[in-house]
Amino acid sequence: MSFSKSALLIFGCILNSACVFLQPDAALDETLVESEPPPSVVVVIEPQAPIDLRQLESMPADASIVGSLQWISAYHEDTLPDIARQHGLGFDEMIQANPGVDPWLPGEGTRVLLPTRMILPSQREGLVLNVASRRLFHFDEQGVLQDTFAIGVGREGWATPTGQAKVRAKAKDPVWFVPASIRAEHAEAGDPLPRRVGPGPDNPLGGYAIALDMPGYLIHGTNKPYGVGMRVSHGCVRLYPEDIESLFPRVPVGAPVTILNEPISVAEVDGQLYLEAHPPFEDDQTWQGHWEEVQGRLLQDPRVASREIDWEKARAIIEAAMGIPLPISVNSLDVQAALEQVNVVRHTRPVPEELVDELPAEAPLLAEPQAAQ
């Protein structure tokens, strides 16, 4: 799927209008007289500020979807990993949502979709991690979502385990005691590791670590932020340094942790069903198979079984696996139409200096007629 490039600024048009009034003696001669056109008033229209999933406003506990999709225009020096981190997103999320866009050189003015809308997990207690979507959801004691963060998870052969756990301990400036299995792997590759790595820039745990009661597994920061949102770890869960710093003081020892592997999710909003699909892991046989098997899984959900579903649309969404909620009810918008309704938001960084001179003298304008006095 490809989309046309959008300009950094959107221009409106100047609208002139005339008002018509009835003369005082119109009852006698029924004559209509046209007045002078009123002067135009210029209204500046600017792109909205982007939403931040790390700083959510209050939302109901029964909300099934959070956030909204957003478009931005890339600067020439942008990469998708840069844009991802600026908006609390991970690498894989950005790649899935922007098929055909070069992740390392999107290009000046390229329209980039921010997948900042997502279906919430049905579990609503403590920390809920979905390794398939590379997302951590943080709920309070009432089951209300506080924030959500991109995560890096275990790579093939070192998969992050699923199941229930609790926070066993927490550490600021942690010491990494390197497991024997990891030392052996690095030694074989000619990159020997010490048994112990103290705090500092060389520590892969970053500045904070949350230990689970799953032996050997942590939720921690990283000294390699580019791996957040990817399958790159030895099973632990990585967050951007700024995200683990925010989360760390708000998660108490003993807090429940649920780790899921759900690449396909369904939600209902205002009577409309939405489907979100991520690619299943290559080594995960649970979600691999023919369309009929996946359709059968969906039909096990009573919300799906009791509704009229556009199955052709549902299949296309699952095969595209863009990782964003899209409607699947009969007569709902198709993917292209849904994406064309997405708001354009302003870039989180200022316009580069080299582009300032290329901007028009006026801001984007929309003229409206002034009300008659």
DRENDO-1510 file (C-alpha; in Angstrom, 1 decimal, always signed):
<recs>
REC; n; res; u; v; w
REC; 1; MET; +0.0; +0.0; +0.0 .
REC; 2; SER; +1.4; +3.4; -0.9 .
REC; 3; PHE; +0.4; +6.8; +0.0 .
REC; 4; SER; +1.2; +10.2; -1.7 .
REC; 5; LYS; +3.6; +12.5; +0.0 .
REC; 6; SER; +2.0; +15.3; +2.0 .
REC; 7; ALA; +3.4; +18.8; +2.3 .
REC; 8; LEU; +4.7; +20.1; +5.6 .
REC; 9; LEU; +2.1; +22.8; +5.5 .
REC; 10; ILE; -1.5; +22.7; +4.3 .
REC; 11; PHE; -3.0; +25.7; +2.4 .
REC; 12; GLY; -6.6; +26.7; +2.5 .
REC; 13; CYS; -8.4; +28.9; +0.2 .
REC; 14; ILE; -9.9; +32.3; +0.6 .
REC; 15; LEU; -13.7; +32.3; +0.6 .
REC; 16; ASN; -15.7; +35.3; -0.2 .
REC; 17; SER; -19.4; +35.5; +0.4 .
REC; 18; ALA; -22.2; +38.0; +0.3 .
REC; 19; CYS; -25.1; +38.5; +2.6 .
REC; 20; VAL; -28.6; +39.3; +1.5 .
REC; 21; PHE; -31.1; +41.3; +3.4 .
REC; 22; LEU; -34.7; +42.6; +2.9 .
REC; 23; GLN; -35.1; +46.4; +2.6 .
REC; 24; PRO; -37.4; +48.1; +5.2 .
REC; 25; ASP; -40.0; +48.8; +2.4 .
REC; 26; ALA; -39.7; +45.3; +1.0 .
REC; 27; ALA; -43.3; +44.6; +2.1 .
REC; 28; LEU; -44.4; +47.2; -0.5 .
REC; 29; ASP; -42.1; +46.5; -3.5 .
REC; 30; GLU; -40.6; +43.1; -2.5 .
REC; 31; THR; -37.3; +44.2; -3.8 .
REC; 32; LEU; -34.1; +42.4; -2.7 .
REC; 33; VAL; -30.9; +44.4; -2.6 .
REC; 34; GLU; -27.5; +42.7; -2.4 .
REC; 35; SER; -25.0; +44.2; +0.2 .
REC; 36; GLU; -21.3; +44.8; -0.2 .
REC; 37; PRO; -19.2; +41.6; +0.4 .
REC; 38; PRO; -17.9; +41.6; +4.0 .
REC; 39; PRO; -14.2; +41.6; +4.5 .
REC; 40; SER; -12.5; +38.2; +5.1 .
REC; 41; VAL; -11.1; +37.1; +8.4 .
REC; 42; VAL; -8.0; +35.0; +8.3 .
REC; 43; VAL; -8.0; +31.9; +10.6 .
REC; 44; VAL; -4.7; +30.1; +11.1 .
REC; 45; ILE; -4.9; +26.3; +11.0 .
REC; 46; GLU; -2.0; +24.4; +12.5 .
REC; 47; PRO; -1.5; +20.7; +12.8 .
REC; 48; GLN; -2.5; +19.2; +16.2 .
REC; 49; ALA; +0.0; +18.3; +18.8 .
REC; 50; PRO; +0.6; +14.5; +18.8 .
REC; 51; ILE; -0.8; +12.4; +21.5 .
REC; 52; ASP; +1.6; +10.7; +23.9 .
REC; 53; LEU; +0.8; +7.2; +25.1 .
REC; 54; ARG; +3.2; +7.6; +27.9 .
REC; 55; GLN; +1.2; +10.5; +29.4 .
REC; 56; LEU; -2.4; +9.5; +29.1 .
REC; 57; GLU; -5.3; +11.5; +30.3 .
REC; 58; SER; -7.9; +9.9; +32.5 .
REC; 59; MET; -9.9; +7.2; +30.8 .
REC; 60; PRO; -12.7; +4.8; +31.8 .
REC; 61; ALA; -11.8; +1.4; +33.2 .
REC; 62; ASP; -13.9; -0.4; +30.6 .
REC; 63; ALA; -12.2; +1.3; +27.6 .
REC; 64; SER; -11.3; -1.2; +24.9 .
REC; 65; ILE; -9.1; +0.9; +22.7 .
REC; 66; VAL; -6.7; +3.7; +23.6 .
REC; 67; GLY; -5.2; +6.5; +21.5 .
REC; 68; SER; -5.7; +7.5; +17.9 .
REC; 69; LEU; -3.8; +7.0; +14.7 .
REC; 70; GLN; -1.7; +10.0; +13.5 .
REC; 71; TRP; +0.2; +11.1; +10.4 .
REC; 72; ILE; +3.3; +13.2; +10.4 .
REC; 73; SER; +5.5; +14.4; +7.6 .
REC; 74; ALA; +9.1; +13.2; +7.9 .
REC; 75; TYR; +12.1; +15.5; +7.7 .
REC; 76; HIS; +14.9; +14.5; +5.4 .
REC; 77; GLU; +17.2; +13.4; +8.3 .
REC; 78; ASP; +14.5; +11.3; +10.0 .
REC; 79; THR; +14.6; +7.5; +10.4 .
REC; 80; LEU; +11.7; +5.4; +11.5 .
REC; 81; PRO; +13.5; +4.4; +14.7 .
REC; 82; ASP; +14.0; +8.1; +15.5 .
REC; 83; ILE; +10.3; +8.8; +14.9 .
REC; 84; ALA; +9.4; +5.7; +16.9 .
REC; 85; ARG; +11.2; +6.8; +20.0 .
REC; 86; GLN; +9.9; +10.3; +19.9 .
REC; 87; HIS; +6.4; +9.0; +20.0 .
REC; 88; GLY; +6.9; +6.1; +22.5 .
REC; 89; LEU; +6.8; +3.5; +19.7 .
REC; 90; GLY; +9.0; +0.5; +18.9 .
REC; 91; PHE; +10.8; -0.4; +15.7 .
REC; 92; ASP; +8.6; -3.3; +14.6 .
REC; 93; GLU; +5.4; -1.2; +15.2 .
REC; 94; MET; +6.6; +1.4; +12.8 .
REC; 95; ILE; +7.7; -1.0; +10.2 .
REC; 96; GLN; +4.4; -2.9; +10.3 .
REC; 97; ALA; +2.3; +0.3; +10.1 .
REC; 98; ASN; +4.4; +1.8; +7.2 .
REC; 99; PRO; +4.9; -1.0; +4.6 .
REC; 100; GLY; +7.0; +0.2; +1.7 .
REC; 101; VAL; +8.6; +3.1; +3.6 .
REC; 102; ASP; +12.4; +2.9; +3.9 .
REC; 103; PRO; +13.1; +2.7; +7.6 .
REC; 104; TRP; +16.5; +4.4; +7.4 .
REC; 105; LEU; +15.6; +7.0; +4.8 .
REC; 106; PRO; +11.9; +7.7; +4.6 .
REC; 107; GLY; +12.6; +10.9; +2.7 .
REC; 108; GLU; +11.7; +14.6; +3.1 .
REC; 109; GLY; +7.9; +15.0; +3.3 .
REC; 110; THR; +7.1; +11.3; +3.3 .
REC; 111; ARG; +3.8; +10.7; +5.2 .
REC; 112; VAL; +4.5; +8.4; +8.2 .
REC; 113; LEU; +1.7; +6.7; +10.1 .
REC; 114; LEU; +2.1; +6.6; +13.9 .
REC; 115; PRO; +0.4; +3.5; +15.2 .
REC; 116; THR; -0.6; +5.2; +18.4 .
REC; 117; ARG; -4.0; +3.5; +18.6 .
REC; 118; MET; -4.3; +0.0; +20.0 .
REC; 119; ILE; -6.6; -2.5; +21.5 .
REC; 120; LEU; -6.2; -3.0; +25.2 .
REC; 121; PRO; -5.7; -6.5; +26.7 .
REC; 122; SER; -8.7; -8.0; +28.5 .
REC; 123; GLN; -6.4; -8.5; +31.6 .
REC; 124; ARG; -6.4; -5.2; +33.6 .
REC; 125; GLU; -4.2; -5.7; +36.6 .
REC; 126; GLY; -0.6; -4.5; +37.2 .
REC; 127; LEU; +1.7; -5.0; +34.3 .
REC; 128; VAL; +0.3; -6.7; +31.2 .
REC; 129; LEU; +2.8; -7.5; +28.4 .
REC; 130; ASN; +1.9; -8.7; +24.9 .
REC; 131; VAL; +5.1; -9.9; +23.3 .
REC; 132; ALA; +3.4; -10.2; +19.9 .
REC; 133; SER; +2.7; -6.5; +19.8 .
REC; 134; ARG; +5.9; -5.5; +21.7 .
REC; 135; ARG; +3.8; -3.6; +24.3 .
REC; 136; LEU; +3.7; -3.2; +28.0 .
REC; 137; PHE; +0.4; -1.9; +29.5 .
REC; 138; HIS; +0.5; -0.4; +33.1 .
REC; 139; PHE; -2.8; -0.5; +35.0 .
REC; 140; ASP; -3.6; +0.9; +38.4 .
REC; 141; GLU; -5.5; -1.0; +41.2 .
REC; 142; GLN; -8.8; -0.1; +39.7 .
REC; 143; GLY; -7.9; -1.5; +36.3 .
REC; 144; VAL; -7.5; +1.9; +34.6 .
REC; 145; LEU; -4.7; +2.2; +32.1 .
REC; 146; GLN; -2.0; +4.6; +33.3 .
REC; 147; ASP; +0.4; +4.4; +30.3 .
REC; 148; THR; +1.8; +2.0; +27.7 .
REC; 149; PHE; +5.4; +1.5; +26.6 .
REC; 150; ALA; +7.2; -0.1; +23.7 .
REC; 151; ILE; +9.2; -3.2; +24.7 .
REC; 152; GLY; +12.0; -5.4; +23.3 .
REC; 153; VAL; +11.5; -9.1; +23.8 .
REC; 154; GLY; +13.3; -12.4; +23.5 .
REC; 155; ARG; +14.6; -13.4; +20.1 .
REC; 156; GLU; +14.1; -16.7; +18.4 .
REC; 157; GLY; +15.5; -19.5; +20.5 .
REC; 158; TRP; +15.3; -17.2; +23.6 .
REC; 159; ALA; +11.6; -16.4; +23.7 .
REC; 160; THR; +10.2; -14.4; +26.5 .
REC; 161; PRO; +8.0; -16.8; +28.5 .
REC; 162; THR; +4.3; -16.3; +28.8 .
REC; 163; GLY; +2.2; -16.7; +31.9 .
REC; 164; GLN; +1.6; -15.1; +35.3 .
REC; 165; ALA; +4.3; -13.6; +37.5 .
REC; 166; LYS; +4.9; -11.1; +40.2 .
REC; 167; VAL; +7.5; -8.4; +40.8 .
REC; 168; ARG; +10.1; -10.0; +43.1 .
REC; 169; ALA; +12.6; -7.2; +43.5 .
REC; 170; LYS; +13.7; -3.8; +42.1 .
REC; 171; ALA; +17.1; -2.3; +41.6 .
REC; 172; LYS; +18.4; +1.1; +40.6 .
REC; 173; ASP; +21.9; +1.0; +38.9 .
REC; 174; PRO; +21.7; -2.8; +38.8 .
REC; 175; VAL; +24.7; -5.1; +38.5 .
REC; 176; TRP; +24.4; -7.7; +35.7 .
REC; 177; PHE; +25.5; -11.2; +36.7 .
REC; 178; VAL; +26.0; -12.7; +33.3 .
REC; 179; PRO; +24.3; -16.1; +32.9 .
REC; 180; ALA; +26.6; -18.9; +31.9 .
REC; 181; SER; +24.6; -19.6; +28.8 .
REC; 182; ILE; +25.0; -16.1; +27.6 .
REC; 183; ARG; +28.8; -16.1; +28.4 .
REC; 184; ALA; +29.1; -19.4; +26.4 .
REC; 185; GLU; +27.3; -17.9; +23.4 .
REC; 186; HIS; +29.5; -14.8; +23.4 .
REC; 187; ALA; +32.6; -16.8; +23.9 .
REC; 188; GLU; +31.8; -18.9; +20.9 .
REC; 189; ALA; +31.3; -15.8; +18.8 .
REC; 190; GLY; +34.7; -14.5; +19.9 .
REC; 191; ASP; +33.2; -11.8; +22.2 .
REC; 192; PRO; +33.9; -13.0; +25.8 .
REC; 193; LEU; +32.0; -11.4; +28.6 .
REC; 194; PRO; +32.9; -11.0; +32.3 .
REC; 195; ARG; +30.9; -12.8; +35.0 .
REC; 196; ARG; +29.8; -9.4; +36.4 .
REC; 197; VAL; +29.0; -6.0; +34.8 .
REC; 198; GLY; +28.6; -3.1; +37.1 .
REC; 199; PRO; +26.5; +0.0; +36.7 .
REC; 200; GLY; +27.4; +2.3; +33.8 .
REC; 201; PRO; +27.1; +2.7; +30.0 .
REC; 202; ASP; +28.4; -0.8; +29.3 .
REC; 203; ASN; +25.6; -2.5; +31.4 .
REC; 204; PRO; +22.9; -3.8; +29.1 .
REC; 205; LEU; +20.3; -3.6; +32.0 .
REC; 206; GLY; +20.5; +0.2; +31.8 .
REC; 207; GLY; +19.7; +2.2; +34.9 .
REC; 208; TYR; +16.8; +0.3; +36.3 .
REC; 209; ALA; +15.8; -3.4; +36.7 .
REC; 210; ILE; +12.5; -5.0; +37.8 .
REC; 211; ALA; +13.0; -8.7; +38.7 .
REC; 212; LEU; +10.2; -11.2; +38.2 .
REC; 213; ASP; +9.6; -14.3; +40.2 .
REC; 214; MET; +10.2; -16.1; +36.9 .
REC; 215; PRO; +13.8; -17.1; +37.6 .
REC; 216; GLY; +16.3; -15.1; +35.5 .
REC; 217; TYR; +13.8; -12.8; +33.8 .
REC; 218; LEU; +13.8; -9.0; +34.2 .
REC; 219; ILE; +12.0; -5.9; +32.9 .
REC; 220; HIS; +14.8; -3.4; +32.5 .
REC; 221; GLY; +16.3; -0.5; +30.7 .
REC; 222; THR; +19.0; -0.8; +28.0 .
REC; 223; ASN; +22.2; +0.7; +26.7 .
REC; 224; LYS; +21.1; -0.1; +23.2 .
REC; 225; PRO; +17.7; +1.7; +22.7 .
REC; 226; TYR; +17.5; +0.8; +19.0 .
REC; 227; GLY; +16.6; -2.7; +20.1 .
REC; 228; VAL; +13.4; -1.6; +21.8 .
REC; 229; GLY; +10.3; -2.8; +19.9 .
REC; 230; MET; +12.2; -5.8; +18.4 .
REC; 231; ARG; +13.0; -9.4; +19.2 .
REC; 232; VAL; +16.6; -9.0; +20.2 .
REC; 233; SER; +17.0; -10.0; +23.9 .
REC; 234; HIS; +17.8; -13.3; +25.6 .
REC; 235; GLY; +14.3; -13.4; +27.0 .
REC; 236; CYS; +14.2; -10.3; +29.2 .
REC; 237; VAL; +12.0; -7.3; +28.5 .
REC; 238; ARG; +13.7; -4.0; +27.5 .
REC; 239; LEU; +12.3; -0.5; +27.7 .
REC; 240; TYR; +13.7; +2.8; +26.5 .
REC; 241; PRO; +15.8; +4.4; +29.3 .
REC; 242; GLU; +13.3; +7.2; +29.8 .
REC; 243; ASP; +10.4; +4.8; +30.0 .
REC; 244; ILE; +11.8; +2.5; +32.6 .
REC; 245; GLU; +12.8; +5.5; +34.6 .
REC; 246; SER; +9.1; +6.6; +34.6 .
REC; 247; LEU; +7.7; +3.2; +35.3 .
REC; 248; PHE; +10.2; +2.0; +38.0 .
REC; 249; PRO; +9.0; +4.0; +41.0 .
REC; 250; ARG; +5.3; +3.3; +40.3 .
REC; 251; VAL; +5.5; -0.5; +40.3 .
REC; 252; PRO; +5.6; -2.0; +43.8 .
REC; 253; VAL; +7.3; -5.2; +44.8 .
REC; 254; GLY; +4.6; -7.9; +44.6 .
REC; 255; ALA; +2.7; -6.3; +41.7 .
REC; 256; PRO; +1.1; -8.8; +39.3 .
REC; 257; VAL; +2.6; -9.3; +35.9 .
REC; 258; THR; +0.9; -11.0; +33.0 .
REC; 259; ILE; +2.8; -11.9; +29.8 .
REC; 260; LEU; +0.7; -12.8; +26.7 .
REC; 261; ASN; +1.4; -13.8; +23.2 .
REC; 262; GLU; -1.6; -12.5; +21.3 .
REC; 263; PRO; -1.0; -11.3; +17.7 .
REC; 264; ILE; -4.7; -10.9; +17.0 .
REC; 265; SER; -7.1; -8.8; +19.1 .
REC; 266; VAL; -10.8; -7.8; +18.8 .
REC; 267; ALA; -12.5; -4.8; +20.4 .
REC; 268; GLU; -16.0; -3.2; +20.2 .
REC; 269; VAL; -16.5; +0.5; +20.2 .
REC; 270; ASP; -19.9; +2.1; +19.7 .
REC; 271; GLY; -21.3; -1.0; +18.2 .
REC; 272; GLN; -18.4; -1.4; +15.7 .
REC; 273; LEU; -16.0; -4.3; +15.8 .
REC; 274; TYR; -12.3; -3.7; +15.3 .
REC; 275; LEU; -9.5; -6.1; +14.5 .
REC; 276; GLU; -5.8; -5.6; +15.3 .
REC; 277; ALA; -3.3; -8.0; +13.8 .
REC; 278; HIS; +0.5; -8.4; +14.2 .
REC; 279; PRO; +2.7; -10.9; +12.5 .
REC; 280; PRO; +3.0; -14.1; +14.6 .
REC; 281; PHE; +6.6; -15.1; +15.5 .
REC; 282; GLU; +8.4; -17.3; +13.0 .
REC; 283; ASP; +9.0; -19.9; +15.6 .
REC; 284; ASP; +5.5; -19.7; +17.1 .
REC; 285; GLN; +3.3; -22.6; +15.9 .
REC; 286; THR; +0.3; -21.5; +18.0 .
REC; 287; TRP; -0.8; -18.8; +15.5 .
REC; 288; GLN; +0.6; -20.3; +12.3 .
REC; 289; GLY; -1.8; -22.0; +10.0 .
REC; 290; HIS; -4.4; -21.6; +7.3 .
REC; 291; TRP; -7.0; -18.8; +7.3 .
REC; 292; GLU; -9.8; -21.2; +8.2 .
REC; 293; GLU; -8.0; -21.9; +11.5 .
REC; 294; VAL; -7.6; -18.2; +12.3 .
REC; 295; GLN; -11.2; -17.6; +11.4 .
REC; 296; GLY; -12.2; -20.4; +13.7 .
REC; 297; ARG; -10.3; -18.7; +16.6 .
REC; 298; LEU; -12.0; -15.4; +15.9 .
REC; 299; LEU; -15.5; -17.1; +16.0 .
REC; 300; GLN; -14.8; -18.4; +19.5 .
REC; 301; ASP; -15.2; -14.7; +20.6 .
REC; 302; PRO; -18.9; -14.2; +21.2 .
REC; 303; ARG; -18.6; -10.6; +20.0 .
REC; 304; VAL; -17.6; -11.9; +16.6 .
REC; 305; ALA; -19.9; -14.9; +16.5 .
REC; 306; SER; -23.0; -12.7; +17.1 .
REC; 307; ARG; -22.2; -10.0; +14.5 .
REC; 308; GLU; -22.2; -9.7; +10.7 .
REC; 309; ILE; -18.5; -9.6; +9.8 .
REC; 310; ASP; -16.9; -8.6; +6.5 .
REC; 311; TRP; -14.7; -11.7; +6.4 .
REC; 312; GLU; -12.9; -10.6; +3.3 .
REC; 313; LYS; -11.9; -7.4; +5.1 .
REC; 314; ALA; -10.9; -9.3; +8.2 .
REC; 315; ARG; -8.7; -11.7; +6.2 .
REC; 316; ALA; -7.0; -8.7; +4.5 .
REC; 317; ILE; -6.3; -7.1; +7.8 .
REC; 318; ILE; -4.7; -10.2; +9.3 .
REC; 319; GLU; -2.6; -10.8; +6.2 .
REC; 320; ALA; -1.4; -7.2; +6.1 .
REC; 321; ALA; -0.7; -7.3; +9.9 .
REC; 322; MET; -0.2; -3.5; +10.2 .
REC; 323; GLY; -0.7; -3.7; +14.0 .
REC; 324; ILE; -3.5; -1.1; +14.1 .
REC; 325; PRO; -7.2; -1.5; +15.0 .
REC; 326; LEU; -9.3; -1.5; +11.8 .
REC; 327; PRO; -13.1; -2.0; +11.4 .
REC; 328; ILE; -14.4; -5.3; +10.2 .
REC; 329; SER; -18.2; -5.0; +10.6 .
REC; 330; VAL; -20.3; -5.2; +7.5 .
REC; 331; ASN; -20.4; -1.8; +5.6 .
REC; 332; SER; -17.6; -0.4; +7.7 .
REC; 333; LEU; -14.8; +1.7; +6.1 .
REC; 334; ASP; -12.1; -0.1; +4.1 .
REC; 335; VAL; -8.4; +0.3; +5.1 .
REC; 336; GLN; -7.7; +3.1; +2.7 .
REC; 337; ALA; -10.7; +5.1; +3.6 .
REC; 338; ALA; -10.0; +4.6; +7.4 .
REC; 339; LEU; -6.4; +5.8; +7.0 .
REC; 340; GLU; -7.5; +8.8; +5.0 .
REC; 341; GLN; -9.5; +10.0; +8.0 .
REC; 342; VAL; -6.5; +10.0; +10.2 .
REC; 343; ASN; -5.4; +13.4; +11.6 .
REC; 344; VAL; -2.1; +15.0; +10.6 .
REC; 345; VAL; -0.1; +16.1; +13.6 .
REC; 346; ARG; +2.9; +18.3; +13.9 .
REC; 347; HIS; +6.4; +16.9; +14.2 .
REC; 348; THR; +7.8; +16.7; +17.8 .
REC; 349; ARG; +10.9; +18.5; +16.7 .
REC; 350; PRO; +11.2; +22.0; +15.3 .
REC; 351; VAL; +11.4; +22.5; +11.6 .
REC; 352; PRO; +15.1; +22.1; +10.5 .
REC; 353; GLU; +16.9; +25.4; +9.9 .
REC; 354; GLU; +17.6; +24.6; +6.3 .
REC; 355; LEU; +13.8; +24.3; +5.7 .
REC; 356; VAL; +12.8; +27.5; +7.3 .
REC; 357; ASP; +13.6; +29.6; +4.3 .
REC; 358; GLU; +11.5; +27.3; +2.1 .
REC; 359; LEU; +8.3; +27.9; +4.1 .
REC; 360; PRO; +5.7; +30.3; +2.7 .
REC; 361; ALA; +5.6; +33.8; +4.2 .
REC; 362; GLU; +2.1; +33.1; +5.6 .
REC; 363; ALA; +1.0; +30.2; +7.9 .
REC; 364; PRO; -1.6; +27.8; +6.5 .
REC; 365; LEU; -4.7; +29.9; +5.9 .
REC; 366; LEU; -8.4; +29.4; +5.8 .
REC; 367; ALA; -10.5; +32.5; +5.2 .
REC; 368; GLU; -14.0; +32.8; +6.5 .
REC; 369; PRO; -16.4; +35.6; +5.9 .
REC; 370; GLN; -16.8; +38.1; +8.6 .
REC; 371; ALA; -20.2; +38.2; +10.2 .
REC; 372; ALA; -22.3; +41.2; +9.1 .
REC; 373; GLN; -22.4; +44.0; +11.6 .
</recs>
